[in-house]
Amino acid sequence: MEIEGEAGGGLVKVTMSGNQEPLKVTIAPEALGESADVVADLVLAATKDAYNKSTTTMRERMEELTGGLNLPGMG
């Protein structure tokens, strides 16, 4: 499973696995005209977006697998 996060309206995209392993970073040429600090902030924001989407997706999948059971330590 690959989950993509983005920032800056898609100028920077980060792809992670379902286990939150970073797989790919894509930076649009338009972003390279910005300062290094701005690009770094966009990469960080895209990484956080991918991480949040990944954890949400995995939590939803676990809920599907457990049939909505309220298991200790899974919430």
N, CA, C and O atoms as a Tripos MOL2 file, in Angstrom:
@<TRIPOS>MOLECULE
protein
  300   299    75     0     0
PROTEIN
NO_CHARGES

@<TRIPOS>ATOM
      1 N           0.8460   -1.1650    0.0000 N.3       1 MET1
      2 CA          0.0000    0.0000    0.0000 C.3       1 MET1
      3 C           0.8960    1.2350    0.0000 C.2       1 MET1
      4 O           1.8620    1.3070    0.7590 O.2       1 MET1
      5 N           0.5750    2.1960   -0.8470 N.am      2 GLU2
      6 CA          1.2870    3.4650   -0.8750 C.3       2 GLU2
      7 C           0.3080    4.5970   -0.5960 C.2       2 GLU2
      8 O          -0.7870    4.6430   -1.1560 O.2       2 GLU2
      9 N           0.7190    5.5040    0.2770 N.am      3 ILE3
     10 CA         -0.1300    6.6250    0.6640 C.3       3 ILE3
     11 C           0.6440    7.9040    0.4040 C.2       3 ILE3
     12 O           1.8040    8.0350    0.7930 O.2       3 ILE3
     13 N          -0.0210    8.8510   -0.2650 N.am      4 GLU4
     14 CA          0.6460   10.0880   -0.6560 C.3       4 GLU4
     15 C           0.1470   11.2750    0.1520 C.2       4 GLU4
     16 O          -1.0550   11.4760    0.3280 O.2       4 GLU4
     17 N           1.1020   12.0480    0.6340 N.am      5 GLY5
     18 CA          0.7990   13.3170    1.2790 C.3       5 GLY5
     19 C           1.3310   14.4280    0.3960 C.2       5 GLY5
     20 O           2.2530   14.2150   -0.3920 O.2       5 GLY5
     21 N           0.7500   15.6180    0.5270 N.am      6 GLU6
     22 CA          1.2290   16.7180   -0.2950 C.3       6 GLU6
     23 C           1.1540   18.0330    0.4520 C.2       6 GLU6
     24 O           0.4760   18.1590    1.4720 O.2       6 GLU6
     25 N           1.8660   19.0060   -0.0820 N.am      7 ALA7
     26 CA          1.8690   20.3490    0.4940 C.3       7 ALA7
     27 C           2.0670   21.3490   -0.6410 C.2       7 ALA7
     28 O           2.5410   21.0060   -1.7240 O.2       7 ALA7
     29 N           1.6930   22.5770   -0.3630 N.am      8 GLY8
     30 CA          1.8710   23.6320   -1.3490 C.3       8 GLY8
     31 C           1.0390   23.4150   -2.5980 C.2       8 GLY8
     32 O           1.4710   23.7290   -3.7070 O.2       8 GLY8
     33 N          -0.1540   22.8770   -2.4130 N.am      9 GLY9
     34 CA         -1.0120   22.6360   -3.5730 C.3       9 GLY9
     35 C          -0.4380   21.6080   -4.5260 C.2       9 GLY9
     36 O          -0.6870   21.6630   -5.7310 O.2       9 GLY9
     37 N           0.3290   20.6680   -3.9930 N.am     10 GLY10
     38 CA          0.8920   19.6070   -4.8140 C.3      10 GLY10
     39 C           2.3130   19.8760   -5.2760 C.2      10 GLY10
     40 O           2.8750   19.0770   -6.0260 O.2      10 GLY10
     41 N           2.9100   20.9910   -4.8430 N.am     11 LEU11
     42 CA          4.2960   21.2790   -5.2330 C.3      11 LEU11
     43 C           5.2620   20.2470   -4.6740 C.2      11 LEU11
     44 O           6.2750   19.9340   -5.3000 O.2      11 LEU11
     45 N           4.9480   19.7190   -3.4930 N.am     12 VAL12
     46 CA          5.7730   18.6790   -2.8750 C.3      12 VAL12
     47 C           4.8590   17.5270   -2.4950 C.2      12 VAL12
     48 O           3.8050   17.7240   -1.8910 O.2      12 VAL12
     49 N           5.2840   16.3130   -2.8600 N.am     13 LYS13
     50 CA          4.5250   15.1090   -2.5230 C.3      13 LYS13
     51 C           5.4680   14.1030   -1.8820 C.2      13 LYS13
     52 O           6.6070   13.9260   -2.3140 O.2      13 LYS13
     53 N           4.9640   13.4450   -0.8370 N.am     14 VAL14
     54 CA          5.7190   12.4010   -0.1510 C.3      14 VAL14
     55 C           4.8640   11.1420   -0.1700 C.2      14 VAL14
     56 O           3.6840   11.1730    0.1770 O.2      14 VAL14
     57 N           5.4740   10.0390   -0.5770 N.am     15 THR15
     58 CA          4.7880    8.7530   -0.6040 C.3      15 THR15
     59 C           5.3640    7.8690    0.4860 C.2      15 THR15
     60 O           6.5800    7.7240    0.6110 O.2      15 THR15
     61 N           4.4590    7.2710    1.2840 N.am     16 MET16
     62 CA          4.8520    6.3620    2.3570 C.3      16 MET16
     63 C           4.1410    5.0390    2.1870 C.2      16 MET16
     64 O           3.0850    4.9500    1.5610 O.2      16 MET16
     65 N           4.7490    4.0070    2.7650 N.am     17 SER17
     66 CA          4.0860    2.7070    2.8160 C.3      17 SER17
     67 C           3.0580    2.7330    3.9400 C.2      17 SER17
     68 O           3.0070    3.6840    4.7200 O.2      17 SER17
     69 N           2.2520    1.7000    4.0190 N.am     18 GLY18
     70 CA          1.2930    1.5880    5.1100 C.3      18 GLY18
     71 C           1.9570    1.4900    6.4640 C.2      18 GLY18
     72 O           1.3160    1.7200    7.4890 O.2      18 GLY18
     73 N           3.2460    1.1480    6.4830 N.am     19 ASN19
     74 CA          4.0160    1.0650    7.7350 C.3      19 ASN19
     75 C           4.7800    2.3490    8.0060 C.2      19 ASN19
     76 O           5.7160    2.3550    8.8050 O.2      19 ASN19
     77 N           4.3960    3.4270    7.3570 N.am     20 GLN20
     78 CA          5.0120    4.7490    7.5070 C.3      20 GLN20
     79 C           6.4730    4.7930    7.0620 C.2      20 GLN20
     80 O           7.2360    5.6410    7.5240 O.2      20 GLN20
     81 N           6.8640    3.8870    6.1690 N.am     21 GLU21
     82 CA          8.2130    3.9440    5.6060 C.3      21 GLU21
     83 C           8.2130    4.9180    4.4370 C.2      21 GLU21
     84 O           7.4440    4.7340    3.4940 O.2      21 GLU21
     85 N           9.0540    5.9480    4.4710 N.am     22 PRO22
     86 CA          9.1180    6.8790    3.3410 C.3      22 PRO22
     87 C           9.5960    6.1450    2.0920 C.2      22 PRO22
     88 O          10.5950    5.4270    2.1310 O.2      22 PRO22
     89 N           8.8770    6.3280    0.9850 N.am     23 LEU23
     90 CA          9.2210    5.6530   -0.2560 C.3      23 LEU23
     91 C           9.7130    6.6050   -1.3380 C.2      23 LEU23
     92 O          10.6010    6.2660   -2.1200 O.2      23 LEU23
     93 N           9.1180    7.8160   -1.3740 N.am     24 LYS24
     94 CA          9.4560    8.7220   -2.4670 C.3      24 LYS24
     95 C           9.1100   10.1580   -2.0870 C.2      24 LYS24
     96 O           8.1180   10.4120   -1.4050 O.2      24 LYS24
     97 N           9.9440   11.0880   -2.5400 N.am     25 VAL25
     98 CA          9.6620   12.5130   -2.4080 C.3      25 VAL25
     99 C           9.7130   13.1110   -3.8120 C.2      25 VAL25
    100 O          10.6730   12.9010   -4.5530 O.2      25 VAL25
    101 N           8.6710   13.8560   -4.1650 N.am     26 THR26
    102 CA          8.6170   14.5190   -5.4650 C.3      26 THR26
    103 C           8.4910   16.0160   -5.2270 C.2      26 THR26
    104 O           7.6110   16.4700   -4.4950 O.2      26 THR26
    105 N           9.3830   16.7760   -5.8550 N.am     27 ILE27
    106 CA          9.3590   18.2290   -5.7420 C.3      27 ILE27
    107 C           9.1890   18.8060   -7.1390 C.2      27 ILE27
    108 O          10.0170   18.5750   -8.0200 O.2      27 ILE27
    109 N           8.1050   19.5630   -7.3370 N.am     28 ALA28
    110 CA          7.8350   20.1690   -8.6340 C.3      28 ALA28
    111 C           8.8790   21.2340   -8.9370 C.2      28 ALA28
    112 O           9.3320   21.9230   -8.0230 O.2      28 ALA28
    113 N           9.2690   21.3840  -10.1920 N.am     29 PRO29
    114 CA         10.2510   22.3990  -10.5680 C.3      29 PRO29
    115 C           9.8770   23.8000  -10.0920 C.2      29 PRO29
    116 O          10.7540   24.6060   -9.7790 O.2      29 PRO29
    117 N           8.5870   24.0910  -10.0370 N.am     30 GLU30
    118 CA          8.1290   25.4130   -9.5940 C.3      30 GLU30
    119 C           8.5320   25.7010   -8.1420 C.2      30 GLU30
    120 O           8.7360   26.8550   -7.7650 O.2      30 GLU30
    121 N           8.6420   24.6540   -7.3430 N.am     31 ALA31
    122 CA          9.0030   24.8350   -5.9320 C.3      31 ALA31
    123 C          10.4740   25.1970   -5.7730 C.2      31 ALA31
    124 O          10.8650   25.7680   -4.7550 O.2      31 ALA31
    125 N          11.2780   24.8760   -6.7550 N.am     32 LEU32
    126 CA         12.7200   25.1030   -6.6390 C.3      32 LEU32
    127 C          13.0950   26.5760   -6.7480 C.2      32 LEU32
    128 O          14.2350   26.9500   -6.4740 O.2      32 LEU32
    129 N          12.1440   27.4080   -7.1450 N.am     33 GLY33
    130 CA         12.3850   28.8430   -7.1730 C.3      33 GLY33
    131 C          12.2370   29.4760   -5.7990 C.2      33 GLY33
    132 O          12.5450   30.6540   -5.6170 O.2      33 GLY33
    133 N          11.7650   28.6950   -4.8280 N.am     34 GLU34
    134 CA         11.5800   29.1810   -3.4590 C.3      34 GLU34
    135 C          12.8840   29.0320   -2.6760 C.2      34 GLU34
    136 O          13.8210   28.3750   -3.1300 O.2      34 GLU34
    137 N          12.9300   29.6420   -1.5120 N.am     35 SER35
    138 CA         14.1170   29.5030   -0.6610 C.3      35 SER35
    139 C          14.1960   28.0790   -0.1130 C.2      35 SER35
    140 O          13.2100   27.3430   -0.1030 O.2      35 SER35
    141 N          15.3890   27.7140    0.3400 N.am     36 ALA36
    142 CA         15.5810   26.3850    0.9170 C.3      36 ALA36
    143 C          14.6680   26.1790    2.1210 C.2      36 ALA36
    144 O          14.1580   25.0780    2.3270 O.2      36 ALA36
    145 N          14.4560   27.2280    2.9190 N.am     37 ASP37
    146 CA         13.5790   27.1120    4.0910 C.3      37 ASP37
    147 C          12.1460   26.7930    3.6860 C.2      37 ASP37
    148 O          11.4840   25.9770    4.3280 O.2      37 ASP37
    149 N          11.6670   27.4310    2.6260 N.am     38 VAL38
    150 CA         10.2970   27.1840    2.1560 C.3      38 VAL38
    151 C          10.1660   25.7500    1.6480 C.2      38 VAL38
    152 O           9.1920   25.0650    1.9630 O.2      38 VAL38
    153 N          11.1460   25.2930    0.8630 N.am     39 VAL39
    154 CA         11.1000   23.9260    0.3480 C.3      39 VAL39
    155 C          11.1560   22.9280    1.5080 C.2      39 VAL39
    156 O          10.4320   21.9330    1.5010 O.2      39 VAL39
    157 N          12.0030   23.1850    2.4920 N.am     40 ALA40
    158 CA         12.0880   22.3040    3.6590 C.3      40 ALA40
    159 C          10.7550   22.2500    4.3950 C.2      40 ALA40
    160 O          10.3220   21.1750    4.8090 O.2      40 ALA40
    161 N          10.1030   23.3930    4.5620 N.am     41 ASP41
    162 CA          8.7980   23.4310    5.2260 C.3      41 ASP41
    163 C           7.7590   22.6430    4.4340 C.2      41 ASP41
    164 O           6.9280   21.9490    5.0200 O.2      41 ASP41
    165 N           7.8020   22.7460    3.1030 N.am     42 LEU42
    166 CA          6.8580   22.0040    2.2580 C.3      42 LEU42
    167 C           7.0960   20.5050    2.3690 C.2      42 LEU42
    168 O           6.1410   19.7320    2.4430 O.2      42 LEU42
    169 N           8.3610   20.0830    2.3820 N.am     43 VAL43
    170 CA          8.6730   18.6580    2.5290 C.3      43 VAL43
    171 C           8.1840   18.1480    3.8810 C.2      43 VAL43
    172 O           7.6000   17.0680    3.9650 O.2      43 VAL43
    173 N           8.4190   18.9120    4.9270 N.am     44 LEU44
    174 CA          7.9580   18.5170    6.2560 C.3      44 LEU44
    175 C           6.4340   18.4170    6.3030 C.2      44 LEU44
    176 O           5.8890   17.4540    6.8420 O.2      44 LEU44
    177 N           5.7520   19.4050    5.7410 N.am     45 ALA45
    178 CA          4.2810   19.3930    5.7410 C.3      45 ALA45
    179 C           3.7380   18.2130    4.9360 C.2      45 ALA45
    180 O           2.7640   17.5830    5.3490 O.2      45 ALA45
    181 N           4.3500   17.9100    3.8050 N.am     46 ALA46
    182 CA          3.9080   16.7760    2.9940 C.3      46 ALA46
    183 C           4.1560   15.4560    3.7240 C.2      46 ALA46
    184 O           3.3490   14.5310    3.6350 O.2      46 ALA46
    185 N           5.2710   15.3750    4.4440 N.am     47 THR47
    186 CA          5.5790   14.1730    5.2160 C.3      47 THR47
    187 C           4.5510   13.9710    6.3290 C.2      47 THR47
    188 O           4.0750   12.8570    6.5460 O.2      47 THR47
    189 N           4.2130   15.0460    7.0260 N.am     48 LYS48
    190 CA          3.1950   14.9580    8.0800 C.3      48 LYS48
    191 C           1.8500   14.5660    7.5020 C.2      48 LYS48
    192 O           1.1230   13.7810    8.1100 O.2      48 LYS48
    193 N           1.5060   15.1020    6.3330 N.am     49 ASP49
    194 CA          0.2420   14.7660    5.6800 C.3      49 ASP49
    195 C           0.2050   13.2790    5.3380 C.2      49 ASP49
    196 O          -0.7920   12.6060    5.5990 O.2      49 ASP49
    197 N           1.2920   12.7620    4.7530 N.am     50 ALA50
    198 CA          1.3490   11.3420    4.4090 C.3      50 ALA50
    199 C           1.2630   10.4780    5.6620 C.2      50 ALA50
    200 O           0.5660    9.4630    5.6690 O.2      50 ALA50
    201 N           1.9630   10.8730    6.7170 N.am     51 TYR51
    202 CA          1.9390   10.1150    7.9700 C.3      51 TYR51
    203 C           0.5220   10.0690    8.5460 C.2      51 TYR51
    204 O           0.0380    9.0080    8.9390 O.2      51 TYR51
    205 N          -0.1340   11.2280    8.5920 N.am     52 ASN52
    206 CA         -1.4980   11.2770    9.1370 C.3      52 ASN52
    207 C          -2.4560   10.4320    8.3140 C.2      52 ASN52
    208 O          -3.2870    9.7190    8.8760 O.2      52 ASN52
    209 N          -2.3520   10.5000    6.9930 N.am     53 LYS53
    210 CA         -3.2110    9.6750    6.1330 C.3      53 LYS53
    211 C          -2.9180    8.1970    6.3490 C.2      53 LYS53
    212 O          -3.8360    7.3770    6.3700 O.2      53 LYS53
    213 N          -1.6380    7.8530    6.5100 N.am     54 SER54
    214 CA         -1.2490    6.4660    6.7060 C.3      54 SER54
    215 C          -1.8020    5.9140    8.0160 C.2      54 SER54
    216 O          -2.3590    4.8160    8.0400 O.2      54 SER54
    217 N          -1.6520    6.6620    9.0960 N.am     55 THR55
    218 CA         -2.1450    6.1630   10.3840 C.3      55 THR55
    219 C          -3.6620    6.0590   10.3860 C.2      55 THR55
    220 O          -4.2180    5.1170   10.9510 O.2      55 THR55
    221 N          -4.3320    7.0120    9.7620 N.am     56 THR56
    222 CA         -5.7880    6.9570    9.6670 C.3      56 THR56
    223 C          -6.2300    5.7400    8.8660 C.2      56 THR56
    224 O          -7.1470    5.0230    9.2660 O.2      56 THR56
    225 N          -5.5720    5.5140    7.7330 N.am     57 THR57
    226 CA         -5.9190    4.3740    6.8790 C.3      57 THR57
    227 C          -5.6960    3.0570    7.6130 C.2      57 THR57
    228 O          -6.5350    2.1590    7.5480 O.2      57 THR57
    229 N          -4.5700    2.9390    8.3100 N.am     58 MET58
    230 CA         -4.2860    1.7000    9.0210 C.3      58 MET58
    231 C          -5.2620    1.4830   10.1740 C.2      58 MET58
    232 O          -5.6710    0.3510   10.4310 O.2      58 MET58
    233 N          -5.6400    2.5520   10.8690 N.am     59 ARG59
    234 CA         -6.6240    2.4320   11.9500 C.3      59 ARG59
    235 C          -7.9570    1.9520   11.3840 C.2      59 ARG59
    236 O          -8.6100    1.0910   11.9740 O.2      59 ARG59
    237 N          -8.3660    2.5090   10.2350 N.am     60 GLU60
    238 CA         -9.6280    2.0910    9.6060 C.3      60 GLU60
    239 C          -9.5610    0.6310    9.1840 C.2      60 GLU60
    240 O         -10.5330   -0.1070    9.3480 O.2      60 GLU60
    241 N          -8.4270    0.2110    8.6440 N.am     61 ARG61
    242 CA         -8.2780   -1.1820    8.2250 C.3      61 ARG61
    243 C          -8.3500   -2.1230    9.4220 C.2      61 ARG61
    244 O          -8.9640   -3.1880    9.3500 O.2      61 ARG61
    245 N          -7.7150   -1.7210   10.5270 N.am     62 MET62
    246 CA         -7.7610   -2.5620   11.7200 C.3      62 MET62
    247 C          -9.1820   -2.6720   12.2520 C.2      62 MET62
    248 O          -9.5940   -3.7370   12.7110 O.2      62 MET62
    249 N          -9.9280   -1.5810   12.1940 N.am     63 GLU63
    250 CA        -11.3260   -1.6270   12.6410 C.3      63 GLU63
    251 C         -12.1320   -2.5770   11.7640 C.2      63 GLU63
    252 O         -12.9900   -3.3060   12.2620 O.2      63 GLU63
    253 N         -11.8600   -2.5710   10.4570 N.am     64 GLU64
    254 CA        -12.5460   -3.4910    9.5520 C.3      64 GLU64
    255 C         -12.1930   -4.9420    9.8900 C.2      64 GLU64
    256 O         -13.0650   -5.8110    9.9110 O.2      64 GLU64
    257 N         -10.9100   -5.1950   10.1540 N.am     65 LEU65
    258 CA        -10.4600   -6.5570   10.4410 C.3      65 LEU65
    259 C         -10.9850   -7.0700   11.7670 C.2      65 LEU65
    260 O         -11.2700   -8.2610   11.8970 O.2      65 LEU65
    261 N         -11.1190   -6.1960   12.7540 N.am     66 THR66
    262 CA        -11.5750   -6.6420   14.0720 C.3      66 THR66
    263 C         -13.0890   -6.5870   14.1970 C.2      66 THR66
    264 O         -13.6380   -6.9430   15.2400 O.2      66 THR66
    265 N         -13.7580   -6.1520   13.1610 N.am     67 GLY67
    266 CA        -15.2090   -6.0940   13.1960 C.3      67 GLY67
    267 C         -15.7460   -5.0900   14.1880 C.2      67 GLY67
    268 O         -16.8570   -5.2400   14.6970 O.2      67 GLY67
    269 N         -14.9540   -4.0590   14.4660 N.am     68 GLY68
    270 CA        -15.3920   -3.0340   15.3890 C.3      68 GLY68
    271 C         -15.2300   -3.3980   16.8430 C.2      68 GLY68
    272 O         -15.7070   -2.6770   17.7190 O.2      68 GLY68
    273 N         -14.5510   -4.5270   17.1220 N.am     69 LEU69
    274 CA        -14.3230   -4.9110   18.5180 C.3      69 LEU69
    275 C         -13.4420   -3.8810   19.1940 C.2      69 LEU69
    276 O         -12.5290   -3.3400   18.5710 O.2      69 LEU69
    277 N         -13.7000   -3.6090   20.4400 N.am     70 ASN70
    278 CA        -12.9110   -2.6520   21.1980 C.3      70 ASN70
    279 C         -11.8050   -3.4190   21.9120 C.2      70 ASN70
    280 O         -11.9510   -3.8010   23.0730 O.2      70 ASN70
    281 N         -10.6830   -3.6450   21.1950 N.am     71 LEU71
    282 CA         -9.5800   -4.4130   21.7600 C.3      71 LEU71
    283 C          -8.6450   -3.5040   22.5410 C.2      71 LEU71
    284 O          -8.3610   -2.3940   22.0890 O.2      71 LEU71
    285 N          -8.1610   -3.9350   23.6910 N.am     72 PRO72
    286 CA         -7.2210   -3.1150   24.4580 C.3      72 PRO72
    287 C          -5.9580   -2.8240   23.6520 C.2      72 PRO72
    288 O          -5.4290   -3.7040   22.9730 O.2      72 PRO72
    289 N          -5.4850   -1.5980   23.7320 N.am     73 GLY73
    290 CA         -4.2570   -1.2220   23.0490 C.3      73 GLY73
    291 C          -4.4010   -0.9460   21.5780 C.2      73 GLY73
    292 O          -3.3970   -0.7020   20.9090 O.2      73 GLY73
    293 N          -5.6090   -0.9720   21.0390 N.am     74 MET74
    294 CA         -5.8090   -0.7600   19.6040 C.3      74 MET74
    295 C          -6.5510    0.5310   19.3330 C.2      74 MET74
    296 O          -7.1640    0.6740   18.2750 O.2      74 MET74
    297 N          -6.5120    1.4700   20.2530 N.am     75 GLY75
    298 CA         -7.3390    2.6070   20.0060 C.3      75 GLY75
    299 C          -6.7450    3.8980   20.1610 C.2      75 GLY75
    300 O          -7.4120    4.9130   19.9610 O.2      75 GLY75
@<TRIPOS>BOND
     1     1     2 1
     2     2     3 1
     3     3     4 2
     4     3     5 am
     5     5     6 1
     6     6     7 1
     7     7     8 2
     8     7     9 am
     9     9    10 1
    10    10    11 1
    11    11    12 2
    12    11    13 am
    13    13    14 1
    14    14    15 1
    15    15    16 2
    16    15    17 am
    17    17    18 1
    18    18    19 1
    19    19    20 2
    20    19    21 am
    21    21    22 1
    22    22    23 1
    23    23    24 2
    24    23    25 am
    25    25    26 1
    26    26    27 1
    27    27    28 2
    28    27    29 am
    29    29    30 1
    30    30    31 1
    31    31    32 2
    32    31    33 am
    33    33    34 1
    34    34    35 1
    35    35    36 2
    36    35    37 am
    37    37    38 1
    38    38    39 1
    39    39    40 2
    40    39    41 am
    41    41    42 1
    42    42    43 1
    43    43    44 2
    44    43    45 am
    45    45    46 1
    46    46    47 1
    47    47    48 2
    48    47    49 am
    49    49    50 1
    50    50    51 1
    51    51    52 2
    52    51    53 am
    53    53    54 1
    54    54    55 1
    55    55    56 2
    56    55    57 am
    57    57    58 1
    58    58    59 1
    59    59    60 2
    60    59    61 am
    61    61    62 1
    62    62    63 1
    63    63    64 2
    64    63    65 am
    65    65    66 1
    66    66    67 1
    67    67    68 2
    68    67    69 am
    69    69    70 1
    70    70    71 1
    71    71    72 2
    72    71    73 am
    73    73    74 1
    74    74    75 1
    75    75    76 2
    76    75    77 am
    77    77    78 1
    78    78    79 1
    79    79    80 2
    80    79    81 am
    81    81    82 1
    82    82    83 1
    83    83    84 2
    84    83    85 am
    85    85    86 1
    86    86    87 1
    87    87    88 2
    88    87    89 am
    89    89    90 1
    90    90    91 1
    91    91    92 2
    92    91    93 am
    93    93    94 1
    94    94    95 1
    95    95    96 2
    96    95    97 am
    97    97    98 1
    98    98    99 1
    99    99   100 2
   100    99   101 am
   101   101   102 1
   102   102   103 1
   103   103   104 2
   104   103   105 am
   105   105   106 1
   106   106   107 1
   107   107   108 2
   108   107   109 am
   109   109   110 1
   110   110   111 1
   111   111   112 2
   112   111   113 am
   113   113   114 1
   114   114   115 1
   115   115   116 2
   116   115   117 am
   117   117   118 1
   118   118   119 1
   119   119   120 2
   120   119   121 am
   121   121   122 1
   122   122   123 1
   123   123   124 2
   124   123   125 am
   125   125   126 1
   126   126   127 1
   127   127   128 2
   128   127   129 am
   129   129   130 1
   130   130   131 1
   131   131   132 2
   132   131   133 am
   133   133   134 1
   134   134   135 1
   135   135   136 2
   136   135   137 am
   137   137   138 1
   138   138   139 1
   139   139   140 2
   140   139   141 am
   141   141   142 1
   142   142   143 1
   143   143   144 2
   144   143   145 am
   145   145   146 1
   146   146   147 1
   147   147   148 2
   148   147   149 am
   149   149   150 1
   150   150   151 1
   151   151   152 2
   152   151   153 am
   153   153   154 1
   154   154   155 1
   155   155   156 2
   156   155   157 am
   157   157   158 1
   158   158   159 1
   159   159   160 2
   160   159   161 am
   161   161   162 1
   162   162   163 1
   163   163   164 2
   164   163   165 am
   165   165   166 1
   166   166   167 1
   167   167   168 2
   168   167   169 am
   169   169   170 1
   170   170   171 1
   171   171   172 2
   172   171   173 am
   173   173   174 1
   174   174   175 1
   175   175   176 2
   176   175   177 am
   177   177   178 1
   178   178   179 1
   179   179   180 2
   180   179   181 am
   181   181   182 1
   182   182   183 1
   183   183   184 2
   184   183   185 am
   185   185   186 1
   186   186   187 1
   187   187   188 2
   188   187   189 am
   189   189   190 1
   190   190   191 1
   191   191   192 2
   192   191   193 am
   193   193   194 1
   194   194   195 1
   195   195   196 2
   196   195   197 am
   197   197   198 1
   198   198   199 1
   199   199   200 2
   200   199   201 am
   201   201   202 1
   202   202   203 1
   203   203   204 2
   204   203   205 am
   205   205   206 1
   206   206   207 1
   207   207   208 2
   208   207   209 am
   209   209   210 1
   210   210   211 1
   211   211   212 2
   212   211   213 am
   213   213   214 1
   214   214   215 1
   215   215   216 2
   216   215   217 am
   217   217   218 1
   218   218   219 1
   219   219   220 2
   220   219   221 am
   221   221   222 1
   222   222   223 1
   223   223   224 2
   224   223   225 am
   225   225   226 1
   226   226   227 1
   227   227   228 2
   228   227   229 am
   229   229   230 1
   230   230   231 1
   231   231   232 2
   232   231   233 am
   233   233   234 1
   234   234   235 1
   235   235   236 2
   236   235   237 am
   237   237   238 1
   238   238   239 1
   239   239   240 2
   240   239   241 am
   241   241   242 1
   242   242   243 1
   243   243   244 2
   244   243   245 am
   245   245   246 1
   246   246   247 1
   247   247   248 2
   248   247   249 am
   249   249   250 1
   250   250   251 1
   251   251   252 2
   252   251   253 am
   253   253   254 1
   254   254   255 1
   255   255   256 2
   256   255   257 am
   257   257   258 1
   258   258   259 1
   259   259   260 2
   260   259   261 am
   261   261   262 1
   262   262   263 1
   263   263   264 2
   264   263   265 am
   265   265   266 1
   266   266   267 1
   267   267   268 2
   268   267   269 am
   269   269   270 1
   270   270   271 1
   271   271   272 2
   272   271   273 am
   273   273   274 1
   274   274   275 1
   275   275   276 2
   276   275   277 am
   277   277   278 1
   278   278   279 1
   279   279   280 2
   280   279   281 am
   281   281   282 1
   282   282   283 1
   283   283   284 2
   284   283   285 am
   285   285   286 1
   286   286   287 1
   287   287   288 2
   288   287   289 am
   289   289   290 1
   290   290   291 1
   291   291   292 2
   292   291   293 am
   293   293   294 1
   294   294   295 1
   295   295   296 2
   296   295   297 am
   297   297   298 1
   298   298   299 1
   299   299   300 2
@<TRIPOS>SUBSTRUCTURE
     1 MET1         2 RESIDUE 1 A MET
     2 GLU2         6 RESIDUE 1 A GLU
     3 ILE3        10 RESIDUE 1 A ILE
     4 GLU4        14 RESIDUE 1 A GLU
     5 GLY5        18 RESIDUE 1 A GLY
     6 GLU6        22 RESIDUE 1 A GLU
     7 ALA7        26 RESIDUE 1 A ALA
     8 GLY8        30 RESIDUE 1 A GLY
     9 GLY9        34 RESIDUE 1 A GLY
    10 GLY10       38 RESIDUE 1 A GLY
    11 LEU11       42 RESIDUE 1 A LEU
    12 VAL12       46 RESIDUE 1 A VAL
    13 LYS13       50 RESIDUE 1 A LYS
    14 VAL14       54 RESIDUE 1 A VAL
    15 THR15       58 RESIDUE 1 A THR
    16 MET16       62 RESIDUE 1 A MET
    17 SER17       66 RESIDUE 1 A SER
    18 GLY18       70 RESIDUE 1 A GLY
    19 ASN19       74 RESIDUE 1 A ASN
    20 GLN20       78 RESIDUE 1 A GLN
    21 GLU21       82 RESIDUE 1 A GLU
    22 PRO22       86 RESIDUE 1 A PRO
    23 LEU23       90 RESIDUE 1 A LEU
    24 LYS24       94 RESIDUE 1 A LYS
    25 VAL25       98 RESIDUE 1 A VAL
    26 THR26      102 RESIDUE 1 A THR
    27 ILE27      106 RESIDUE 1 A ILE
    28 ALA28      110 RESIDUE 1 A ALA
    29 PRO29      114 RESIDUE 1 A PRO
    30 GLU30      118 RESIDUE 1 A GLU
    31 ALA31      122 RESIDUE 1 A ALA
    32 LEU32      126 RESIDUE 1 A LEU
    33 GLY33      130 RESIDUE 1 A GLY
    34 GLU34      134 RESIDUE 1 A GLU
    35 SER35      138 RESIDUE 1 A SER
    36 ALA36      142 RESIDUE 1 A ALA
    37 ASP37      146 RESIDUE 1 A ASP
    38 VAL38      150 RESIDUE 1 A VAL
    39 VAL39      154 RESIDUE 1 A VAL
    40 ALA40      158 RESIDUE 1 A ALA
    41 ASP41      162 RESIDUE 1 A ASP
    42 LEU42      166 RESIDUE 1 A LEU
    43 VAL43      170 RESIDUE 1 A VAL
    44 LEU44      174 RESIDUE 1 A LEU
    45 ALA45      178 RESIDUE 1 A ALA
    46 ALA46      182 RESIDUE 1 A ALA
    47 THR47      186 RESIDUE 1 A THR
    48 LYS48      190 RESIDUE 1 A LYS
    49 ASP49      194 RESIDUE 1 A ASP
    50 ALA50      198 RESIDUE 1 A ALA
    51 TYR51      202 RESIDUE 1 A TYR
    52 ASN52      206 RESIDUE 1 A ASN
    53 LYS53      210 RESIDUE 1 A LYS
    54 SER54      214 RESIDUE 1 A SER
    55 THR55      218 RESIDUE 1 A THR
    56 THR56      222 RESIDUE 1 A THR
    57 THR57      226 RESIDUE 1 A THR
    58 MET58      230 RESIDUE 1 A MET
    59 ARG59      234 RESIDUE 1 A ARG
    60 GLU60      238 RESIDUE 1 A GLU
    61 ARG61      242 RESIDUE 1 A ARG
    62 MET62      246 RESIDUE 1 A MET
    63 GLU63      250 RESIDUE 1 A GLU
    64 GLU64      254 RESIDUE 1 A GLU
    65 LEU65      258 RESIDUE 1 A LEU
    66 THR66      262 RESIDUE 1 A THR
    67 GLY67      266 RESIDUE 1 A GLY
    68 GLY68      270 RESIDUE 1 A GLY
    69 LEU69      274 RESIDUE 1 A LEU
    70 ASN70      278 RESIDUE 1 A ASN
    71 LEU71      282 RESIDUE 1 A LEU
    72 PRO72      286 RESIDUE 1 A PRO
    73 GLY73      290 RESIDUE 1 A GLY
    74 MET74      294 RESIDUE 1 A MET
    75 GLY75      298 RESIDUE 1 A GLY
